[in-house]
Structures are given as C-alpha cells and as structure tokens.
Amino acid sequence: MSLAIAVRKSDNQTMKTYTPSRAPCPIARAARVLGDRWVLLILRDAFLGAERFEEFVERLGINRAALTSRLAILQDAGLLRREPPEGKRARYILTDSARALVPVFEQMAGWSSAHLFAEGERAGHWPQIIPG
C-alpha cells in the first residue's frame, strides 16, 4: 500500500481512502497525498484542462474504480472540488491548494527531463501553466 493510504473493502471492491498524516515532517505529510502515481497523473491532467470523469479515464487509461478512489482522496485532501457535489456529469475543479502545486510540477518535469532520459532521448514538452 502506498504511503499509508488506508484500504477499505466494500461490495467486493478495494477502495483507497485518505487519512491525513500526523507526521511532524512536511515531506511525509505531502507524500501521504501525492505519493501515489495516479494522484500525480490526475493532477497533471487537471492542470492541463481535464475536469470530467470520462476525460480522466480516456486520457489516463485508468480503471473506473481506481479513478473514483483517487478523486475522493483528492477531494478529501482539499485539492479538487466536485461540482455539483452529488449526481452525474460533475466537474472536478482544482482548488487554490492544488494550483499552489504548479511550481512543484514544473520542477518535477524539469528534473525528470534532465535526469531520467537517456542521451539523445527527448523529453516531452511540459507546458507553462499559469495558476488560477
């Protein structure tokens, strides 16, 4: 299980849930939310304009149960807001707290481009995102 995100079983499905960290280390607290691959990719696509459930499924190739649990985690952590809160055809809107992560994503993209690509291999372009 990734970074102490709790797992609960209901209706024969495993669902990750979010429990805020009480660790005194700020990195440990951030890792509780951001330490999941899907969470990072969902946020990336939200920064790039995705808002609807089906957009995330199509762009990421994520299964519906995994997306449902990660969207709930992001809402519980205050990074996404669901509009409307109930019902179908909801939009998932980045909060100010999530938009504050834009420089982190830009730094992560720059670090990855500099260190995780072989010589001669070209990194994809990470667009400049203007928070807000």
N, C-alpha and C positions, 0 to 999 in steps of 0.2 A: 504494500500500500504506500502510496506516495505521500511522504511528509505529514503523516498523522491526520490525513483527511479520513474521517470516520466512514465506515461502510455499514449500511443497514440493508437487510433483506426484507422485501415486501413483495407479495404477489409473484414469487419465484424470480424476481429480478434483483440484481445487486445495484445499489444506488449509492454514490458517494455523496456525503453531506459535509458541510463546512462547520467547524467549531473553531472560533478564534483562538489563537495561541496566547498563552500567558507567559511565554518565554521573555526574559528581560532583553534578549538580543533582537535588535530590529531586523537583522537579516533572517533570523529564524521565523519571525512573525510574517515577513514578506514571503518567505518560502512556503509557509502554510497555504497561502492563496495562490502564488504564482509558480509554485514548484511542479505543476502538472503540465505536461506537453499540450494537452488540448486547451487548457485555460489560456496559455500564451498564444496559441493559434487562433482561438476565438477572439481574443482581444485584438490581435493583429488584424483580423478581417473586419472587426468592428471599426478600428481606426481607418480602414480602407473603404468603409461605407456600408458594410453588411449590417442589416438591422433585423431581418426576419428569420425565423427558424429555418425555413426552407433554403434561404440563401446560405446559411452556415452549413447545412447538410450538403448542399451542392458544391460549394467551394472547398470544403474540407474533406469530404468523403467520410465523415464521422457518422457512427450509427446513432439513431434517434435517442436511445436510452442514455448513451454517453453524453450527448449534447444536452439533453434535458437536465441531467445531474450537474453538468458544468455550468449551465446557465443559472441554475438555482444557487450554486456556490458563488458565482459572480454577483448575483443579486444579494445574497446574504452578506457578502463581504463589502457591499456598497459600491461596486464597480459598474454594475448595469442596473438600469431601471426598466421594468416591463410596463409598456403602455398598450392597451389597458392592462391593469393588474390581473384580471381574470378574462377568460374567454379566448376565442380563436383570433388569428390574424394579428397577434401582438407584435409590437416592435420592441427591440432591446436597445435602449438608448444608453450611451456612455455617460457616466456621471463626471462631475468635476474631479473626483478622486481618480477615476480611470484616466481622464485626459492628462492628469499630472504625471502619468507614466510614459507619455510620448518621448521625453528625452531618454528614458531608460531603454525603450525600444530602439531609438536611433543609435544609442551607444552599443546596444547588443548587436544590431545589424552591422555597425562599423567594425566591432571586434571580430564578429564571425567572418566578415569579408576579408579582414587582414590575417586571420589565423586558421580558418577552417577550410580553406580552398587550396587545392594543390597549385603549384606553379603552372601558369598558363590557363588554369581554370578560372572562369569569370563568374563572379557573384551576380545574382540578380539585383536589380535596382530597388532600393528601398526608398519610396517617395518621401519627400519632406512633408510632414504632417503638421498643420497648424492647429494647436489645441484650441478647443472651444468652438 
